[in-house]
Amino acid sequence: MSTRTVNISFQDELLREIDRVAKQESRSRSELLREASRLYIERRERWARIFEVGRRVARRSGVKPSDIEREIKAHRQARQA
């Protein structure tokens, strides 16, 4: 597997946090950022699959976005009461 070097800008505080966590885990900054990137991509893909299942179920059930918005609004109002 080949690698490439890239330049990324971070705010000072975030970079300090990255370095702190990397040190705690005995990793390099690069290792930590690679792992964080992999986890982010996996999470996005997992959520995309979950939402796709939701869209399919909604289509089969005849649920419209307005139905969902109405239910969310009713739930929030019930919680506030």
Phi and psi restraints in degrees (range 20) as a CNS / XPLOR table:
assign (resid 1 and name C) (resid 2 and name N)
       (resid 2 and name CA) (resid 2 and name C) 1.0 -84.7 20.0 2
assign (resid 2 and name N) (resid 2 and name CA)
       (resid 2 and name C) (resid 3 and name N) 1.0 158.4 20.0 2
assign (resid 2 and name C) (resid 3 and name N)
       (resid 3 and name CA) (resid 3 and name C) 1.0 -126.7 20.0 2
assign (resid 3 and name N) (resid 3 and name CA)
       (resid 3 and name C) (resid 4 and name N) 1.0 158.8 20.0 2
assign (resid 3 and name C) (resid 4 and name N)
       (resid 4 and name CA) (resid 4 and name C) 1.0 -132.5 20.0 2
assign (resid 4 and name N) (resid 4 and name CA)
       (resid 4 and name C) (resid 5 and name N) 1.0 148.1 20.0 2
assign (resid 4 and name C) (resid 5 and name N)
       (resid 5 and name CA) (resid 5 and name C) 1.0 -93.8 20.0 2
assign (resid 5 and name N) (resid 5 and name CA)
       (resid 5 and name C) (resid 6 and name N) 1.0 133.1 20.0 2
assign (resid 5 and name C) (resid 6 and name N)
       (resid 6 and name CA) (resid 6 and name C) 1.0 -127.4 20.0 2
assign (resid 6 and name N) (resid 6 and name CA)
       (resid 6 and name C) (resid 7 and name N) 1.0 155.0 20.0 2
assign (resid 6 and name C) (resid 7 and name N)
       (resid 7 and name CA) (resid 7 and name C) 1.0 -103.3 20.0 2
assign (resid 7 and name N) (resid 7 and name CA)
       (resid 7 and name C) (resid 8 and name N) 1.0 128.6 20.0 2
assign (resid 7 and name C) (resid 8 and name N)
       (resid 8 and name CA) (resid 8 and name C) 1.0 -129.7 20.0 2
assign (resid 8 and name N) (resid 8 and name CA)
       (resid 8 and name C) (resid 9 and name N) 1.0 138.2 20.0 2
assign (resid 8 and name C) (resid 9 and name N)
       (resid 9 and name CA) (resid 9 and name C) 1.0 -98.5 20.0 2
assign (resid 9 and name N) (resid 9 and name CA)
       (resid 9 and name C) (resid 10 and name N) 1.0 134.3 20.0 2
assign (resid 9 and name C) (resid 10 and name N)
       (resid 10 and name CA) (resid 10 and name C) 1.0 -127.9 20.0 2
assign (resid 10 and name N) (resid 10 and name CA)
       (resid 10 and name C) (resid 11 and name N) 1.0 148.9 20.0 2
assign (resid 10 and name C) (resid 11 and name N)
       (resid 11 and name CA) (resid 11 and name C) 1.0 -66.7 20.0 2
assign (resid 11 and name N) (resid 11 and name CA)
       (resid 11 and name C) (resid 12 and name N) 1.0 150.2 20.0 2
assign (resid 11 and name C) (resid 12 and name N)
       (resid 12 and name CA) (resid 12 and name C) 1.0 -53.4 20.0 2
assign (resid 12 and name N) (resid 12 and name CA)
       (resid 12 and name C) (resid 13 and name N) 1.0 -46.1 20.0 2
assign (resid 12 and name C) (resid 13 and name N)
       (resid 13 and name CA) (resid 13 and name C) 1.0 -63.1 20.0 2
assign (resid 13 and name N) (resid 13 and name CA)
       (resid 13 and name C) (resid 14 and name N) 1.0 -42.7 20.0 2
assign (resid 13 and name C) (resid 14 and name N)
       (resid 14 and name CA) (resid 14 and name C) 1.0 -64.5 20.0 2
assign (resid 14 and name N) (resid 14 and name CA)
       (resid 14 and name C) (resid 15 and name N) 1.0 -40.8 20.0 2
assign (resid 14 and name C) (resid 15 and name N)
       (resid 15 and name CA) (resid 15 and name C) 1.0 -63.8 20.0 2
assign (resid 15 and name N) (resid 15 and name CA)
       (resid 15 and name C) (resid 16 and name N) 1.0 -38.3 20.0 2
assign (resid 15 and name C) (resid 16 and name N)
       (resid 16 and name CA) (resid 16 and name C) 1.0 -61.9 20.0 2
assign (resid 16 and name N) (resid 16 and name CA)
       (resid 16 and name C) (resid 17 and name N) 1.0 -41.2 20.0 2
assign (resid 16 and name C) (resid 17 and name N)
       (resid 17 and name CA) (resid 17 and name C) 1.0 -64.9 20.0 2
assign (resid 17 and name N) (resid 17 and name CA)
       (resid 17 and name C) (resid 18 and name N) 1.0 -42.8 20.0 2
assign (resid 17 and name C) (resid 18 and name N)
       (resid 18 and name CA) (resid 18 and name C) 1.0 -59.3 20.0 2
assign (resid 18 and name N) (resid 18 and name CA)
       (resid 18 and name C) (resid 19 and name N) 1.0 -48.0 20.0 2
assign (resid 18 and name C) (resid 19 and name N)
       (resid 19 and name CA) (resid 19 and name C) 1.0 -64.5 20.0 2
assign (resid 19 and name N) (resid 19 and name CA)
       (resid 19 and name C) (resid 20 and name N) 1.0 -38.0 20.0 2
assign (resid 19 and name C) (resid 20 and name N)
       (resid 20 and name CA) (resid 20 and name C) 1.0 -62.8 20.0 2
assign (resid 20 and name N) (resid 20 and name CA)
       (resid 20 and name C) (resid 21 and name N) 1.0 -47.3 20.0 2
assign (resid 20 and name C) (resid 21 and name N)
       (resid 21 and name CA) (resid 21 and name C) 1.0 -66.6 20.0 2
assign (resid 21 and name N) (resid 21 and name CA)
       (resid 21 and name C) (resid 22 and name N) 1.0 -42.1 20.0 2
assign (resid 21 and name C) (resid 22 and name N)
       (resid 22 and name CA) (resid 22 and name C) 1.0 -59.3 20.0 2
assign (resid 22 and name N) (resid 22 and name CA)
       (resid 22 and name C) (resid 23 and name N) 1.0 -42.6 20.0 2
assign (resid 22 and name C) (resid 23 and name N)
       (resid 23 and name CA) (resid 23 and name C) 1.0 -65.2 20.0 2
assign (resid 23 and name N) (resid 23 and name CA)
       (resid 23 and name C) (resid 24 and name N) 1.0 -43.6 20.0 2
assign (resid 23 and name C) (resid 24 and name N)
       (resid 24 and name CA) (resid 24 and name C) 1.0 -58.3 20.0 2
assign (resid 24 and name N) (resid 24 and name CA)
       (resid 24 and name C) (resid 25 and name N) 1.0 -36.6 20.0 2
assign (resid 24 and name C) (resid 25 and name N)
       (resid 25 and name CA) (resid 25 and name C) 1.0 -94.5 20.0 2
assign (resid 25 and name N) (resid 25 and name CA)
       (resid 25 and name C) (resid 26 and name N) 1.0 6.2 20.0 2
assign (resid 25 and name C) (resid 26 and name N)
       (resid 26 and name CA) (resid 26 and name C) 1.0 52.5 20.0 2
assign (resid 26 and name N) (resid 26 and name CA)
       (resid 26 and name C) (resid 27 and name N) 1.0 45.8 20.0 2
assign (resid 26 and name C) (resid 27 and name N)
       (resid 27 and name CA) (resid 27 and name C) 1.0 -119.8 20.0 2
assign (resid 27 and name N) (resid 27 and name CA)
       (resid 27 and name C) (resid 28 and name N) 1.0 163.2 20.0 2
assign (resid 27 and name C) (resid 28 and name N)
       (resid 28 and name CA) (resid 28 and name C) 1.0 -82.8 20.0 2
assign (resid 28 and name N) (resid 28 and name CA)
       (resid 28 and name C) (resid 29 and name N) 1.0 162.7 20.0 2
assign (resid 28 and name C) (resid 29 and name N)
       (resid 29 and name CA) (resid 29 and name C) 1.0 -57.5 20.0 2
assign (resid 29 and name N) (resid 29 and name CA)
       (resid 29 and name C) (resid 30 and name N) 1.0 -43.2 20.0 2
assign (resid 29 and name C) (resid 30 and name N)
       (resid 30 and name CA) (resid 30 and name C) 1.0 -61.8 20.0 2
assign (resid 30 and name N) (resid 30 and name CA)
       (resid 30 and name C) (resid 31 and name N) 1.0 -43.1 20.0 2
assign (resid 30 and name C) (resid 31 and name N)
       (resid 31 and name CA) (resid 31 and name C) 1.0 -61.1 20.0 2
assign (resid 31 and name N) (resid 31 and name CA)
       (resid 31 and name C) (resid 32 and name N) 1.0 -44.2 20.0 2
assign (resid 31 and name C) (resid 32 and name N)
       (resid 32 and name CA) (resid 32 and name C) 1.0 -62.2 20.0 2
assign (resid 32 and name N) (resid 32 and name CA)
       (resid 32 and name C) (resid 33 and name N) 1.0 -45.8 20.0 2
assign (resid 32 and name C) (resid 33 and name N)
       (resid 33 and name CA) (resid 33 and name C) 1.0 -68.7 20.0 2
assign (resid 33 and name N) (resid 33 and name CA)
       (resid 33 and name C) (resid 34 and name N) 1.0 -34.5 20.0 2
assign (resid 33 and name C) (resid 34 and name N)
       (resid 34 and name CA) (resid 34 and name C) 1.0 -63.3 20.0 2
assign (resid 34 and name N) (resid 34 and name CA)
       (resid 34 and name C) (resid 35 and name N) 1.0 -46.6 20.0 2
assign (resid 34 and name C) (resid 35 and name N)
       (resid 35 and name CA) (resid 35 and name C) 1.0 -63.2 20.0 2
assign (resid 35 and name N) (resid 35 and name CA)
       (resid 35 and name C) (resid 36 and name N) 1.0 -43.4 20.0 2
assign (resid 35 and name C) (resid 36 and name N)
       (resid 36 and name CA) (resid 36 and name C) 1.0 -60.6 20.0 2
assign (resid 36 and name N) (resid 36 and name CA)
       (resid 36 and name C) (resid 37 and name N) 1.0 -40.8 20.0 2
assign (resid 36 and name C) (resid 37 and name N)
       (resid 37 and name CA) (resid 37 and name C) 1.0 -64.6 20.0 2
assign (resid 37 and name N) (resid 37 and name CA)
       (resid 37 and name C) (resid 38 and name N) 1.0 -45.0 20.0 2
assign (resid 37 and name C) (resid 38 and name N)
       (resid 38 and name CA) (resid 38 and name C) 1.0 -59.9 20.0 2
assign (resid 38 and name N) (resid 38 and name CA)
       (resid 38 and name C) (resid 39 and name N) 1.0 -45.8 20.0 2
assign (resid 38 and name C) (resid 39 and name N)
       (resid 39 and name CA) (resid 39 and name C) 1.0 -63.6 20.0 2
assign (resid 39 and name N) (resid 39 and name CA)
       (resid 39 and name C) (resid 40 and name N) 1.0 -40.0 20.0 2
assign (resid 39 and name C) (resid 40 and name N)
       (resid 40 and name CA) (resid 40 and name C) 1.0 -61.8 20.0 2
assign (resid 40 and name N) (resid 40 and name CA)
       (resid 40 and name C) (resid 41 and name N) 1.0 -46.5 20.0 2
assign (resid 40 and name C) (resid 41 and name N)
       (resid 41 and name CA) (resid 41 and name C) 1.0 -63.7 20.0 2
assign (resid 41 and name N) (resid 41 and name CA)
       (resid 41 and name C) (resid 42 and name N) 1.0 -43.7 20.0 2
assign (resid 41 and name C) (resid 42 and name N)
       (resid 42 and name CA) (resid 42 and name C) 1.0 -59.9 20.0 2
assign (resid 42 and name N) (resid 42 and name CA)
       (resid 42 and name C) (resid 43 and name N) 1.0 -44.2 20.0 2
assign (resid 42 and name C) (resid 43 and name N)
       (resid 43 and name CA) (resid 43 and name C) 1.0 -63.6 20.0 2
assign (resid 43 and name N) (resid 43 and name CA)
       (resid 43 and name C) (resid 44 and name N) 1.0 -43.0 20.0 2
assign (resid 43 and name C) (resid 44 and name N)
       (resid 44 and name CA) (resid 44 and name C) 1.0 -61.1 20.0 2
assign (resid 44 and name N) (resid 44 and name CA)
       (resid 44 and name C) (resid 45 and name N) 1.0 -43.8 20.0 2
assign (resid 44 and name C) (resid 45 and name N)
       (resid 45 and name CA) (resid 45 and name C) 1.0 -65.7 20.0 2
assign (resid 45 and name N) (resid 45 and name CA)
       (resid 45 and name C) (resid 46 and name N) 1.0 -39.7 20.0 2
assign (resid 45 and name C) (resid 46 and name N)
       (resid 46 and name CA) (resid 46 and name C) 1.0 -62.3 20.0 2
assign (resid 46 and name N) (resid 46 and name CA)
       (resid 46 and name C) (resid 47 and name N) 1.0 -46.2 20.0 2
assign (resid 46 and name C) (resid 47 and name N)
       (resid 47 and name CA) (resid 47 and name C) 1.0 -64.8 20.0 2
assign (resid 47 and name N) (resid 47 and name CA)
       (resid 47 and name C) (resid 48 and name N) 1.0 -36.3 20.0 2
assign (resid 47 and name C) (resid 48 and name N)
       (resid 48 and name CA) (resid 48 and name C) 1.0 -61.7 20.0 2
assign (resid 48 and name N) (resid 48 and name CA)
       (resid 48 and name C) (resid 49 and name N) 1.0 -41.4 20.0 2
assign (resid 48 and name C) (resid 49 and name N)
       (resid 49 and name CA) (resid 49 and name C) 1.0 -65.9 20.0 2
assign (resid 49 and name N) (resid 49 and name CA)
       (resid 49 and name C) (resid 50 and name N) 1.0 -40.7 20.0 2
assign (resid 49 and name C) (resid 50 and name N)
       (resid 50 and name CA) (resid 50 and name C) 1.0 -62.4 20.0 2
assign (resid 50 and name N) (resid 50 and name CA)
       (resid 50 and name C) (resid 51 and name N) 1.0 -45.9 20.0 2
assign (resid 50 and name C) (resid 51 and name N)
       (resid 51 and name CA) (resid 51 and name C) 1.0 -65.8 20.0 2
assign (resid 51 and name N) (resid 51 and name CA)
       (resid 51 and name C) (resid 52 and name N) 1.0 -34.4 20.0 2
assign (resid 51 and name C) (resid 52 and name N)
       (resid 52 and name CA) (resid 52 and name C) 1.0 -64.8 20.0 2
assign (resid 52 and name N) (resid 52 and name CA)
       (resid 52 and name C) (resid 53 and name N) 1.0 -42.0 20.0 2
assign (resid 52 and name C) (resid 53 and name N)
       (resid 53 and name CA) (resid 53 and name C) 1.0 -60.2 20.0 2
assign (resid 53 and name N) (resid 53 and name CA)
       (resid 53 and name C) (resid 54 and name N) 1.0 -44.1 20.0 2
assign (resid 53 and name C) (resid 54 and name N)
       (resid 54 and name CA) (resid 54 and name C) 1.0 -59.9 20.0 2
assign (resid 54 and name N) (resid 54 and name CA)
       (resid 54 and name C) (resid 55 and name N) 1.0 -42.3 20.0 2
assign (resid 54 and name C) (resid 55 and name N)
       (resid 55 and name CA) (resid 55 and name C) 1.0 -63.3 20.0 2
assign (resid 55 and name N) (resid 55 and name CA)
       (resid 55 and name C) (resid 56 and name N) 1.0 -42.3 20.0 2
assign (resid 55 and name C) (resid 56 and name N)
       (resid 56 and name CA) (resid 56 and name C) 1.0 -64.0 20.0 2
assign (resid 56 and name N) (resid 56 and name CA)
       (resid 56 and name C) (resid 57 and name N) 1.0 -44.1 20.0 2
assign (resid 56 and name C) (resid 57 and name N)
       (resid 57 and name CA) (resid 57 and name C) 1.0 -62.9 20.0 2
assign (resid 57 and name N) (resid 57 and name CA)
       (resid 57 and name C) (resid 58 and name N) 1.0 -43.2 20.0 2
assign (resid 57 and name C) (resid 58 and name N)
       (resid 58 and name CA) (resid 58 and name C) 1.0 -62.2 20.0 2
assign (resid 58 and name N) (resid 58 and name CA)
       (resid 58 and name C) (resid 59 and name N) 1.0 -42.8 20.0 2
assign (resid 58 and name C) (resid 59 and name N)
       (resid 59 and name CA) (resid 59 and name C) 1.0 -61.6 20.0 2
assign (resid 59 and name N) (resid 59 and name CA)
       (resid 59 and name C) (resid 60 and name N) 1.0 -46.1 20.0 2
assign (resid 59 and name C) (resid 60 and name N)
       (resid 60 and name CA) (resid 60 and name C) 1.0 -64.2 20.0 2
assign (resid 60 and name N) (resid 60 and name CA)
       (resid 60 and name C) (resid 61 and name N) 1.0 -34.0 20.0 2
assign (resid 60 and name C) (resid 61 and name N)
       (resid 61 and name CA) (resid 61 and name C) 1.0 -88.3 20.0 2
assign (resid 61 and name N) (resid 61 and name CA)
       (resid 61 and name C) (resid 62 and name N) 1.0 -10.3 20.0 2
assign (resid 61 and name C) (resid 62 and name N)
       (resid 62 and name CA) (resid 62 and name C) 1.0 77.7 20.0 2
assign (resid 62 and name N) (resid 62 and name CA)
       (resid 62 and name C) (resid 63 and name N) 1.0 19.4 20.0 2
assign (resid 62 and name C) (resid 63 and name N)
       (resid 63 and name CA) (resid 63 and name C) 1.0 -79.9 20.0 2
assign (resid 63 and name N) (resid 63 and name CA)
       (resid 63 and name C) (resid 64 and name N) 1.0 132.8 20.0 2
assign (resid 63 and name C) (resid 64 and name N)
       (resid 64 and name CA) (resid 64 and name C) 1.0 -106.8 20.0 2
assign (resid 64 and name N) (resid 64 and name CA)
       (resid 64 and name C) (resid 65 and name N) 1.0 158.7 20.0 2
assign (resid 64 and name C) (resid 65 and name N)
       (resid 65 and name CA) (resid 65 and name C) 1.0 -53.6 20.0 2
assign (resid 65 and name N) (resid 65 and name CA)
       (resid 65 and name C) (resid 66 and name N) 1.0 -36.8 20.0 2
assign (resid 65 and name C) (resid 66 and name N)
       (resid 66 and name CA) (resid 66 and name C) 1.0 -64.8 20.0 2
assign (resid 66 and name N) (resid 66 and name CA)
       (resid 66 and name C) (resid 67 and name N) 1.0 -32.5 20.0 2
assign (resid 66 and name C) (resid 67 and name N)
       (resid 67 and name CA) (resid 67 and name C) 1.0 -64.0 20.0 2
assign (resid 67 and name N) (resid 67 and name CA)
       (resid 67 and name C) (resid 68 and name N) 1.0 -43.4 20.0 2
assign (resid 67 and name C) (resid 68 and name N)
       (resid 68 and name CA) (resid 68 and name C) 1.0 -65.7 20.0 2
assign (resid 68 and name N) (resid 68 and name CA)
       (resid 68 and name C) (resid 69 and name N) 1.0 -45.1 20.0 2
assign (resid 68 and name C) (resid 69 and name N)
       (resid 69 and name CA) (resid 69 and name C) 1.0 -59.8 20.0 2
assign (resid 69 and name N) (resid 69 and name CA)
       (resid 69 and name C) (resid 70 and name N) 1.0 -40.7 20.0 2
assign (resid 69 and name C) (resid 70 and name N)
       (resid 70 and name CA) (resid 70 and name C) 1.0 -64.0 20.0 2
assign (resid 70 and name N) (resid 70 and name CA)
       (resid 70 and name C) (resid 71 and name N) 1.0 -42.5 20.0 2
assign (resid 70 and name C) (resid 71 and name N)
       (resid 71 and name CA) (resid 71 and name C) 1.0 -66.2 20.0 2
assign (resid 71 and name N) (resid 71 and name CA)
       (resid 71 and name C) (resid 72 and name N) 1.0 -40.4 20.0 2
assign (resid 71 and name C) (resid 72 and name N)
       (resid 72 and name CA) (resid 72 and name C) 1.0 -62.6 20.0 2
assign (resid 72 and name N) (resid 72 and name CA)
       (resid 72 and name C) (resid 73 and name N) 1.0 -44.9 20.0 2
assign (resid 72 and name C) (resid 73 and name N)
       (resid 73 and name CA) (resid 73 and name C) 1.0 -61.0 20.0 2
assign (resid 73 and name N) (resid 73 and name CA)
       (resid 73 and name C) (resid 74 and name N) 1.0 -44.8 20.0 2
assign (resid 73 and name C) (resid 74 and name N)
       (resid 74 and name CA) (resid 74 and name C) 1.0 -64.1 20.0 2
assign (resid 74 and name N) (resid 74 and name CA)
       (resid 74 and name C) (resid 75 and name N) 1.0 -41.1 20.0 2
assign (resid 74 and name C) (resid 75 and name N)
       (resid 75 and name CA) (resid 75 and name C) 1.0 -62.8 20.0 2
assign (resid 75 and name N) (resid 75 and name CA)
       (resid 75 and name C) (resid 76 and name N) 1.0 -45.3 20.0 2
assign (resid 75 and name C) (resid 76 and name N)
       (resid 76 and name CA) (resid 76 and name C) 1.0 -63.4 20.0 2
assign (resid 76 and name N) (resid 76 and name CA)
       (resid 76 and name C) (resid 77 and name N) 1.0 -40.8 20.0 2
assign (resid 76 and name C) (resid 77 and name N)
       (resid 77 and name CA) (resid 77 and name C) 1.0 -64.7 20.0 2
assign (resid 77 and name N) (resid 77 and name CA)
       (resid 77 and name C) (resid 78 and name N) 1.0 -39.9 20.0 2
assign (resid 77 and name C) (resid 78 and name N)
       (resid 78 and name CA) (resid 78 and name C) 1.0 -64.6 20.0 2
assign (resid 78 and name N) (resid 78 and name CA)
       (resid 78 and name C) (resid 79 and name N) 1.0 -37.7 20.0 2
assign (resid 78 and name C) (resid 79 and name N)
       (resid 79 and name CA) (resid 79 and name C) 1.0 -66.5 20.0 2
assign (resid 79 and name N) (resid 79 and name CA)
       (resid 79 and name C) (resid 80 and name N) 1.0 -35.5 20.0 2
assign (resid 79 and name C) (resid 80 and name N)
       (resid 80 and name CA) (resid 80 and name C) 1.0 -75.6 20.0 2
assign (resid 80 and name N) (resid 80 and name CA)
       (resid 80 and name C) (resid 81 and name N) 1.0 -22.8 20.0 2
